[in-house]
Amino acid sequence: MYSFGMTDEQTLVRDAMRDFAAEVFRPIGRQCDEGSSIPSDVLQSVWELGLTSTQLPEEYGGGGEPRSAVTNAIVLEELAHGDAAVAVAAASPSLFANAIADYGSAAQKERYLPAFCGESFHSASLAVVEPGPLSEPMRPRTQAEPKGDGWVLSGAKSCVVLGDQAKQFLVLARNQDQVDAFIVDREAEGLTISEPELNMGLKGLSTARLDFERVNVSASDRLGEEAGSNVAAILNSTRIGQAAALLGLSRAVLEFCVPYSKDRVAFDEPISKKQSIAFRLAEMHIHIEALRNLVWQGASFLEQGLDATKAARLARTYANEHALWISDNGIQVLGGHGFIREHPVEMWFRHARTLSVLEGTVAV
């Protein structure tokens, strides 16, 4: 079960990640946005924290620590509080590695997991979103046609995080009457990777489009091989992660706006004393606390091995809607200052807008 408090260990982890994000992520957020890239040494510094490797099995070089979805949600909130773009980039390899650890065959674990336990940042990504309106991951248009003892992939994916550098992709595709995940190497014949996409926000986070022109994958490339995998559970994990990132971003907006409203004077008094501002800030706080409850509930279901589909959808939907509302109202609190780059709120608004559609539209 989840509680409304953290354990002593979770408190220590939260404080450590909060300090790290404040010292490393926050100062470079604007630089990453303006330069449309994240310095490799920053991703390496996150990698050296062991957020991915410590939770992988010891036999593959990992730390063997039990994975806690709630603790991971707390970590991602803190990292995104520093900068959402860098946080999502840092989390991308874990999504791939955890899927292999949970559902991969023995051969797949032996082949892929050691790379995520090494000393250098190893980039891998999930290919979930498809171009066009009404993209729904559990109803992909990308097809996996049986061919011999393997498959042929045809279709396209967009908004693939770190697509310009990922070594492997975990691609969701329809395999006859079910949805499967397939491991595709970036050098696979027939796979075309676009130039980095031009997005409204998260500009430092490179995303790319993948086009599959009859890409051959073998039986050993299907996640779980003959046993297959629980694609819905993989998606639930990504949705909880997305909601946690939006939670951290929303908190950053509020924590910037509160002291600003106390310092900003209009008509001989701080604007924080204006009822319209005070009520707005209070409602922002309410939405943040409600979202954290939804994120922790969904993460708790994941941690217990329960079906987290409903909880993950609720958390993601609430996060998408209210993170955008919070960041928009953050701009309103700052008034004219909200639209200029002297303050980070306009950047956080663009981050929220982009992160909220990173998996496509919500199909309830």
N, C-alpha and C positions, 0 to 999 in steps of 0.2 A: 504493500500500500504506500501511497505518497502522503506526506504530511505538509502542513503549512510552515514547517520549519526545516532547517537544514541540519544535518549531522555535523559533528565537529570537523570531520574530514572534509565534507563539502564546503564548510565555511573557510577552511584553510585554502582549498582549491580555488574558491571564488575570489578570495582576497589576492591570491597570487596572480590569477589571470586578470583581475582588475588592474593591478599595478603594472603588469606586463603590457596590457593593451594601452594603458594611459601613457606609458613611457615609449612604446615602440610603434603602435598602430596610429594613435591619434595625431602625433606630430607629422606623419607622412600622408595622412588621408587626402589633403588637398593636392599634394604633389602627385599622388597616384592618379587622382581624378584629372588633373591638368595634363599629365603626361601619358594618360591612357595605358599605364603599365604599373606593375608592382615590382619593386626591386627584388631580385632573386635572393639577396642576403636576408631580406625580411622573411620570406617564406622558409629559408633555411633556419633562421632563428626560431621560428615556430616549430619546425620539424624537430629541432634539438630538444624541445620540451618533452618529446615522447608521447604526444597526445594520441598518435596512431599506433606506434609500436608497442607501447606498454600494455595495450589491451588485446594484442594478438598472442596466439599460443607460443609457449616457450620452444617447442620443437622446430619452429620456423624462425627463431631468433627474437621473438617478442618477449615482453615482460610477463605474460601469463596472468596479468591482473584481471579479475572479473570485470566485465563491462557494465557500467551503470548508465542507462539512458538518461536518467534524471541528472546525474552529475555532468554528463556530456551536454545536456541542455543548458545547465548553469554555465558551463565553460563557454559555450557558443554565445550565450547572451552577453557575457563579459567581453569576449573578443569583438563582437559586433558593436558593443558600446564604444569601443575604440575606433573601429572603422568596419562597416559592413562588407565592403568590397574585399578587403584583405581577409576578413574572417571567413567568407565563403570560399575564397581561394584556398585557404589553409585547411578547411574542412573537407574539400573535395576528395583527396586521396583516401580519407577515412571511410567515406561512403562506399567507395569501390572495395577497399580492403575488407571492411566489415561484411559486405555481401559475400565475398569469397570465403571468409572465415565461417560464416553462418550456413551457407548453402553450397559451397564448392565441394567437388569431389576431392578425395585424397590427392589425386594427381594434380588438380587445379591449385590446391593449397600449397603443395610442394613447389609448383612452378611459379606462382605469383607472390605469395606472402613474404618470402625472404626479402624481396626488393623493398617492402614497406617497413622492414626492420633494420635497414641499413643506415648509414650515417648521413647520406645525402637525400634531399627532398626528391621523392619519386611521384611524378604527376600521373594521375589516372582520373577518369571521369565517368559519370553516368550520362547516357544519351537518352533522354526521356521526352522532352518537348518536341513537337513536330510543327513545321511552318504552317501557317494558315489559321483561320478562326476555329474555335471550339476544339482545340487539341485536348484530348483526354488520354492520359498514359495507359489506362487499362483498356482502351479501345484504339490501339495504334493503327495507323494506316500502313506503316512499315510492315512488310510481309516476310516471313521465313518459309520458303517453299521447300518441301522435302526433295532431296536429290541424293540418290544412293543412300549411304549411311550418314549423310550430313544435310546441310540446308544451303539455300541461296537467299541472301538478304537483298531486298529491293525497297527503296523508299528514301526518306530524308529525315534528319533531326536538326533542330536549331537550338540556340541558347545553350550549347554544350560548354560547360565551364572548363576553362583551360584547354580548350580544343586545339589551340595552336601549339601546345607542347605535351599534351597527354600521351603517354606511351601506349596505353590501352583504354578502350571504351567498353562499358557495359551497356549494351544496346537492347532496348525493349522492342519486341516484334511479335506480331501475331503468327503463331504456329498452328495452323488449321483452326481448331476451336478453342485454343487457349493462348495465353500470353506468356512468353518465355523471355529470359535474358540471355544474351549471347556475348561472349568476350571477343572483341575484334581489335586486332593490332592496328596501329596507325599506318603501318606499311602494307596493309592488306590490298591486294589487287582489286580494283573497282571502287575503292573508297576515295572520295574526293573531299578534302578539308578546305573550307573557304578561308579567306582572309578574316581577321578578327571583325566581328560584327560591330556596327556603330550603334550604341545604345544611349538612351537618355540619361541614365544614371549608372552607378557601378562601373564607371568608365575605366577604372583601373583594372577591373576584372575582365580578362579577355574571354570572350565567348565566340564560338564558331558554329557554322553549319556543316553537317556531314551529309554527303550524298552517297547512297549505296547503289551502285550499278551492277547488280547481280554479283554480289560479294560472296564467295564461297566460304562457308564455315564448316568445320568438321564436327563430328559427334562430341569430341573432347572440348569444343568451344561453347557448347551449351552449358550454362551455369548449372551445376549439379549433375551434368551428363544425363544418364538414364533417369535418375531420381527427379530431375528438374529442380525448381526453386519456388519459393513463395514470393512472387513479384509484388503482391499487395503489401506484404510486410516490409519489403525494401522501400516501397514508395511511402509507407507510413513513417518510416524513419526519416526520409528526406523532408517530408512535410513538417514533422516536429522540429527538425533542424531549421527549416526556413522560418517557421513561426518564432523559434528562439532567437534567430538573427534579427527579425523584425522587432522583437521585444527589446533587445539591446539597443537597437537604433532608436526606438520610441523613447526609451529612458534617457538616451543622450539628448534628444530634443528637449524633453521636460527639464532635465538638469541644467541645460544651457539657458532656458527661458526664465526659470525662477529667479536666479540672481540678476539676470538682465532686467527683468521687470521691477526689481527692487532698486536698481541703480538708475533706471531711466525715469527722468522726471518730466512730467507734463502738467501744466496748470498748477505749478507749485507743490506737487506731491508725486511720489512714485506711482507709476502706472499699475503696480501690483495692488494698490488700494482701490483701483477702479473695479466696480462690480463685474463688468463684462470680461475683464482680464482675469480676475480672481476666480470667477466661475469656470472660465475656459481652462485655466491651469488645473483646477480641482477635477474637472471631468477628464482631462488628460491622465491624471494620476489614477483615477478610477479604472479607466480602460487598460492601463498598464498592469495594475494589480489583477484585473480579471483575466488578462491575457496570460500572465504568468501562471495563474491557476490552471488554465486550459493546457498550457504547454506541459506543466508538471504532471497533470493527469494523464495526458497522452503518453508522455515518457514513462510514467509508472506502468501503464499497460504494456508497453514494449518490454520493459524490464522484467515483468512477470510472465512474459510469453503469451499474453492475452491478445485478442483481436483488437487492435487499436485503430481500425479504419474510421469509425465514427468520430472518435476523439481526435484523431489526426486531422480529419477534414474540418471539424469545428475549430480547432486551434488555428489551422491555416487560414480558413475563411475569416475568422475574427481578426487575425493578425493582418491579413491583406487589407481589410476595410479600415481598421482603426489605426494602424500605423500610418496609413496615408492621411487619415483625418488628423492625427496628432501632428504629423510633420507639416501639414498645410496650416493648421492653427498655430504652429510654432512660427511660421512666417508671418501670420497675422499679428502675433504678439510683438514681433520685432518691427512691424510696420514697414516703412520704406527700407530699413536696414535688412529686412528679411530677404530682399531680392538681390542683394549685392554679395560679392564673394569675400568681403571682409569678415563675414560671419559664416559659419558652416551650415546653418539651417537650410539654406537653399540647396546645398549639396545633399543633405540628408533627405530632403523632400524627393529629389530625383532618385536617390538610392531606394527609397521606399516604393516609389512608383515602379521602378524596374524590378526590384526583388519580388514585389507582389504578383508579377506576371511571369516569373522565371520558370514556372511549371505550366504555363498556359492558363486558360480560364478554369474556373471551378465548376465542375459538373456534380451537383448534389443528387 
